[in-house]
Amino acid sequence: MRTIGHWIDGRAVNEPGRTGPVHDPARGEQTAQVSLASAAVVDSAVKAAVTAAGTWSQSSLSRRATLLFGLRELLHTHRDDLAAAVSREHGKVHEDALGEVARGLECVEFACGIPQLLKGSHSAEVSRGVDVHTVLRPVGVVAGITPFNFPVMVPLWMMANAIACGNAFVLKPSEKDPSASLLLAELVHQAGFPDGVVNVVQGDAEAVNTLLTHPDIAAVSFVGSTPVARHVYETGTAAGKRVQALGGAKNHMVVLPDADIEAAADAAISAGYGSAGERCMAISVVVAVGPVADPLVDAIAARIPGIVVGPAAEGSSMMGPLISSAHRDRVRSYVERATDDGARVVVDGSAAPAGVDPAGFFLGCSLVDGVRPGMAVYDDEIFGPVLSVVRVDTYAEAVALINANPYGNGVALFTRDGGAARRFGGDVEVGMVGINVPIPVPVAWHSFGGWKASLFGDAPIYGPEGIRFYTRPQVVTTRWPDATPSAINLGFPTNG
C-alpha cells in the first residue's frame, strides 16, 4: 500500500506510525494510506519553518515577487496534474477541479504584487525634526489547516499571501485527500523558494492541536466546519495566536417574483449540485417569494434528470461522488427524514444513480419543497447534493429568514428590480452577497469571509485582509541629532 507522507525542510519525509486510509470515492476502494503526524513530526516541521523564516523575512521584495511569478508559471503548467490529483482523491470532475486550481492561481497572481501590497506609510515633520513611518513586518511562522473539499485552492488562499509577506508556512491538509498538498510543496521547491519556507504535515486532531498550541506558531488560518472552527479559534487564541477560522454555511438564494425563472433555475442547479454540494459557498436553500414558487420548483425539477452523475474519469460526468461512504450515508439520511418532518421530496436522489460503480460514494440530486426552519434538512449544514425550497410571501420575510439563520457566509438575490437589489446588501447579515450571481466568491483582490457562525475572528481570508493578517505594523519615530537641539524635558511629548 502506497504511503503518503510529509514535506519538511525541502524534502519528502515518511514517518512510521499511525496511518489513515485514502480512497478513490468513485470506486469506494482504498488506494493509499496517509501518515498521521505525531507531535514530534509537527515540531520538526515548525523548527524547519522557524529557521527558514529567520532569513526569508529578510529577503528583498523583488526576490519574493520573482519566486512567486515562477511558482505561478509552474502551477499553470501543472494545472492538469493538480486537477487529476484532486479528482482521484476527492472525486470532483476534472473541469470542476481545474476551476479550483484556477481560483488558487488567482491568489498567487495577487501575491505577485507584494512590493506594492507591502508599501507602508510615512508622515514627515510630525513635530519639528521628527518623522514617523509605518512598516508591515511578517509575523513569523504561520499554519494553515485546510478542508477536503478544496485541497488546492484553499491552501493557495493562505500560502501565497503568507510567504509573500515573508513568513514561513506549515500546511496541515485534510487527511482524506492529501496528495495535492505534496504536489504543491514540490512546485514551491521547484520555483526556488528556500527549504523550510513551505512545509506539509499530514495528520488528524493530534497534528491540529499541536499546531494550535505550539509556541513557535504565530498565526493560524483554518477553513472547515463550524464546531471545529470554534475549537481552532478558542484554542489558538488562548495560546496567544492570531486566528482566522472560517466555519460552515447555509447559503440562501432568494428569488423574487420578477426574476428570470429559467436563469434562476439554472443557477440553483449549478450552485446547489456542483461538486456534489461539497462547497462552503453552495446554495442549499432556495427562498421562493410569492407566486414564483411553483414555476421555479417545476423548472428546477425538470433540469435534474439532465445532470450526469459519474466518475471524473468519464468525460461526460457533471457531478462526481461524495468524499466518503459515511458522509454519503449522512447526506442520504436528510432526504429520508424530510417527509417525516413535513416536507415534500420532489426529486429523490438518495439512491446511487444507475450506471455508476455501486461501491462508489455516489448520490443523485435531491430537491425538497415545503421546507421550514426547525426541520433538520433546513437547520443543518448538509454539504451534499440536497436543495431545499422555502416558500415565503414577501421580500421582508425572506430577509428575516436569512438573518435568523446562525450562518452568514454567502447569499444571492435573483431579481430584475435594481432598487430591491440595492437594498438587499444592506438588509442581509451575510458576508458575501451575489445579485443574480449564485456563488459570489470574491476575486483574489477582495477578501473571502462570512459573518456570524461562518467566521471566528475578524480577519477574512486572502486579498487585502490576508496581507493584514500575515503582517503586523511597526511604527518608527525618527529624529536626527542635527535636526533640533537636545534638551531635558520630563513633560508628556507633544507635537509642535
N, C-alpha and C positions, 0 to 999 in steps of 0.2 A: 504494500500500500504506500503510495507516494505521500511524503510528509511535507507540509507547507510550513516553513519556519519563519524566522525573523530577519530583519535587516538592521545591523548595528555597526556604526562606525565604518560605513562604506563596504560592508561585505555581508553575505548571507550567513546566518547563524542557525544551527539546528540544536535544540536542547532536548536531551532525553527526558522523559517525564510524562506529564498528563497531556492527553490529546483529545480533540473533539472531531466529530465526523463532518465531512464536506460532501454535499450531494449534488448530483445533476437533477434539478427539480423536474425536468421533462421526462426523465426515466425513473425517478424515485430510487436511484442507485447511489451508493456511496462511491465516490471517485477518488477521494483523498482523505487524509487526516491532517488536522492543523495543530501545531504545538500551542499549548496554553501556557503562557509565560508565568514563571514563578516570580515572586517579588525580587529575587536576586537578578533575574534576567532583566526585569524592568529597570532595576537600579543600574545595571551595566549600560543600558541604553541612555539613561539620564546622565550618567557620568560622561559618556561619549559626547552627548549634546552640550554639557557644561564646558568641556574642553574646547569644542568647536565654536561655541558662542563667544568665547573669550577673544578669538581672532576674527571671526566672521563679523562681529559687531563693529569692528574697526575697519572693515573693508570699505572701499570707496563706493559711492552710489553708482558711478559709471560701471564698475565691475559687476555689481549686483544686477544692474539692468542688462548688461551684456549676457550674463549667465541665464537670466530669465528669458531673454529673447531666444537663446539657444534651446532652453527647455521647451519653449513654445513650439519651436520647429520640430523637435523630437516628438512631442505629443501629437502634433498634426500628422507627422509621418507615420506614427504607430497607432493612429486612432482606430483602425480596424482591429489591431491586436488587442487594444484595451477593451473595445466593444465586445470582441469574442470572449475575453476573459469574464466579462460581466454576464454575458448570455449563458455561458457554461455553468456558472455557479449561482447566479440569481434567477435566470430563466427568462428575463425580458427579451423581446425580439430584437434583432440586430439593429434595425432602424431606430428603435427607441434607445438602445444602448449608445448608438452613435450620437444621438441628440444629447444624452447625458455627458458624453465626452466633450461635445462642442460647448456646452454651458460651462464646464470646468475650464476649458481652454480660454473662454472669455475672461475668466477671473485671472488667469495667468497674464493675459494681454493687458488687463487693467494694472496688474502689479508691475509690468514692464515700465510703467510711467513713474516708478518710485522716486527718481530725482525730483520730479515736480510735486509728488504727493507728500514728501517729507520736508518741503520748504517750511521753515519756521517763520517767526515774525520778529520785527526789530522796531524799537522806538528810540530815536535819538534825542538826547538832551532832555530827558525826563526831569532832571534837575540840572543845575549848572555844572557842566562837565561830566554828567552821568548818563550812560546809555543802558538800555535793557533789551535783551533779546531772548526769545524762547526757542529751544531746540527739542525735537522729538527724539527721544532715546529708546532703544529696544528694551524690552522688559527682561530678556534673558532666555530661559528655556520654556517653551510652551508645549502643551499637549493637545492633541486632537482626538476625540473619541467619536467615531462615526458609525452610521447605521448601515444595515444590509441593503437598503433599497437604492442607494446611490453610492456604490463603492469606488467610483472615480470622481464624480462631481463634488461631493461634499468634502472629501479630503483636499481637493484643489481649492475649494472655497476658503479653507483655513490655511493651508500650507503656503499658497502663493503670497498672500499678504504677510504672513508670519516671517518667512525667510527674507522677503523683500525688505522688511523693516530692520533686519539684522539679528533676528532671533534664530535659535536652533529649535527644531521641531521633532516631537516624538508622536507618532501616529499609532493609535490603537484602533484598528478597523474591526468591523464585525467578524466574528469567527465563522459566520455562515457562508461568506463569500470572500475569502481572504486573498486570493491570488492577485487581483488587480492592484492591491496596495504594494506588492513586491515589484510589479512591473513599473509602477510609478517611481518607486525608490531607485530602481535600476536606471530609469531615464534621467532622474536627477543626477545620478552618478555620472552617466554618460555626458551630461551637459557641462560637467566640470565643477560642480559645487564641491567644496571641501568635505572630506569624510566627517561624519557626525553631525552635519547640518540638518540632515533629514534621516530619521531612524524609524523603524517599524517594529512594534512588538505585537504579536498576535496574542489573543487571550480572552479571558472572561472576567468575572467580577473581581478576581484576585488582582489582575493587571489593572483594572479600572481603579480600584480602591488604593492600590499602591501609588498610582499617578496622582490621585486626589490628595494624598497625604504626604507625598514626597517633598522634603524641604527644599529641593533644588528646582521644583517646578513653580514657575511664577504665575502662569495663567493657563486656563483650561477652556477649550471650546468643545461643545457637545451638541449633537443632534440625535434625537431618539424619542422615546415615549415620555409622556408627562411624569409618571411616577419615577422613572429613572432620572429624568431631568431635574426633578426636585431633589433627589438624593445627591446628584452630582453638584448642584448649586449649594445645598446646605453643607455638604461635606467639604467641598473645595473652599468655600468662603470661610468656614470655621477654621480651616488650616491656613488662612491668611492669603488665599489666592484670589485673583480676579477671575470671574467665571461668566461665560455666556453659555446658557443651556437652553436650547430650543426643544420644546416638547411636542405634544400631539396636536391634533386638529380635528375640527368638524366643520368643513367648509361648506357654506351655503351658496346657492345660486338662485337669486330672485329673478323671476320672470314676470314682468308687468303685462297687462292686457294688450298694450300697443306693440309688444315685441314681435320680431320676425320669428314665427313659430318654427320654421324649418331651420333657421340658423341656431335658435336656442336648443332644438333637439339634437342637432349635430354637435353642438358644444357640450351638451350634457353627456352624450355618448363618449366623446373624445376625452373629456376631463374626468368622467366617472370610471371608465373602464380601461383607460390607458395604463400600461404596466400592471394590469390586473388589479388596479386600485391601490397599489402599494406605493403611494406617493403622499407626502405630507400636504401637498397642495391639490390633491384630488378633490373633485366635487363629490360629496357624499350625500348632500341634501339639496333637492330642487324645491324651492318655495314658489308655488304657483299661486298667483294673485288673481282672485275673482274668476271670470269666465275663461281664462286662458288654460285652466287646469285640464279639462277633458281633452281638447285637441292636442295639448302638449304631451300628456301621458300617451295618447294614441300614437303620436309621431315618434316618441322615444321607443315605444314597444315595437313599432314597425321596423325600426332600424336594427334591433338587437339580433335578429336571425342572420344579418349580413356580416356580423363580426366573426372572423375566422379565428378560432382558438386552436393553438397547436404549438409545437416546439419551435424554438428560434431557428433550428436547422432547416426548417421548411420555409422557403421564401414567401409563401402565401400567408403565413401566420400573422395575425394582427395583435393577438394577446397571448402571452405565454402562461406558464403555471405560476402558482404561488411559491413562496420560498421554502416551505416545509409541509410535511403531512399534518403536523399539529396545528399549524396556522390555517391550512386549508379546512380542517375539521372545525376549527373555531369560527371561521367565516361562515361556513355552511350552517352552523347552529343558529345564527341570527335569522337566516331565511326560514329555517324550520320553525322557529319560535314566533315569527312575525304574525302569523294568522291567529295563534292563540292569544296574542296581545291585542288583537282587534284590527290589525292592518290587513290589506288585501295584496296578495302576491300576484302581480300582473304577469310577470315572467319569472319562472323558477329556474335559476341556473345552478341549483345546489348539487346537481349531479355532474359528473365529468362529461363533456361533450363526446359524441360519437367520433370515432376515428383516432383518438389520442391514446397514448400508452396508458392502460389502466393503472399501472404502477406509479405514474407521474402524479404531480401535485396539482392537477387541473381542476378548475371550476368553470362553469358557464357564467354568463352575466345575468344578474337578478335585478328586477325592478319591483319595488314595493310601494304601493299607494296607500293613502289614508293614514300616514304615519303621524304620530304626535309625540311631544315631549313626555317622558315617563316610560316610553317603550324602549327596550334595550337596543333595538335597531336604530333608534334616534340618539339615545344618550351616550352610547359607547363609540369610541373610535374603532371602526371595524377593520379598516386597512385592507379591503378586498373589493371585488367587483360587485358591490351591492349599492344600488342607487335608490334612495328613499325620496318620496314626494310628500311634502306637507302642504296642505291647502289652507290658504288664509283669504280673507275678504278684501283687505286693504293693504296699501303700502305701509301704513303705520304699524299694522300687525306684523308684517314681515320684518320690519326693523326691530320691533320689540322682541320677536322670536330670536333674532340673531344676537341681540345684546344680552339676552337672558342666558345664552349658552356660555358655559365656562371657558370655552376656547375662543381664540381671536386671531387665528392665523391668516386665512385668506377668505375673500368673499367676492362674489360677482353680481352685477346687475345687468339684466338684458332689457333694453328699452329703446324707443326712438325719441323719447322725451328728454331733451337736453336739460331742462330745469330739474327734473327728477334725478337725472344722473349727477348734476352738480350738487344737489342736496345730499345725495347718498353718502358720499365720503365723509361728510361732517356728521351724519346721523349715526353711522355704524361704529361700534367699538372694536375695530379689526385693523390689524397692522398693514395688510396688503389688499388693495381693492382693485377689481377689474370692472370696466364698463364695456359690456359686450366682448369681454375677454375672459374666458372661463378659468384660466390658470395664470393669475397675474404675478408670475415670478419676475422680480425686477432684474433688469440688466445689471452687469457687473459693476457699473459705476454709480449705482444706487445700492441700498442695503436691504438684505433679506431678514425679516424678523416679524413675528406676530406679537400680539398683546395677550394679556390675561394669562391663562394657564398654558399658552403656547410659547412663552418665553420667560425664563427666570434670569434675572439680571437686567441691566438696562442697555445692553450692547447687542444690537443685531449683528449678523454675520456678513462678511465681505463688504466691498465698496468702501466709501469713506469711513463708515463706522468701524470696519475691520482694521483700517490703518490706526484709528484712535485706540482700539482695544489692544493692539500689539505694540503700542508705544506708550511712553509716559513723558509728559512735558517737563523740561528742565528750564528754569528761568535764571538767566545770568545777568547780574547787575554789575556794570563795569565803570570804574573811574581811574584815569591815569594820573600819576603824580604831578605832571606838568600842566594839567588842565585847571586845577583850582588849588589854592593854598590850603595847607593842612592846619587843623585846629582841633582842640579837645571840645567836645560838645556832648553832654550827658542827656540832653533832651531827646524826645522822640523824633526820629528822622522825618523831615518834611520836604516837599518838593518846592523849590523856589530859587 
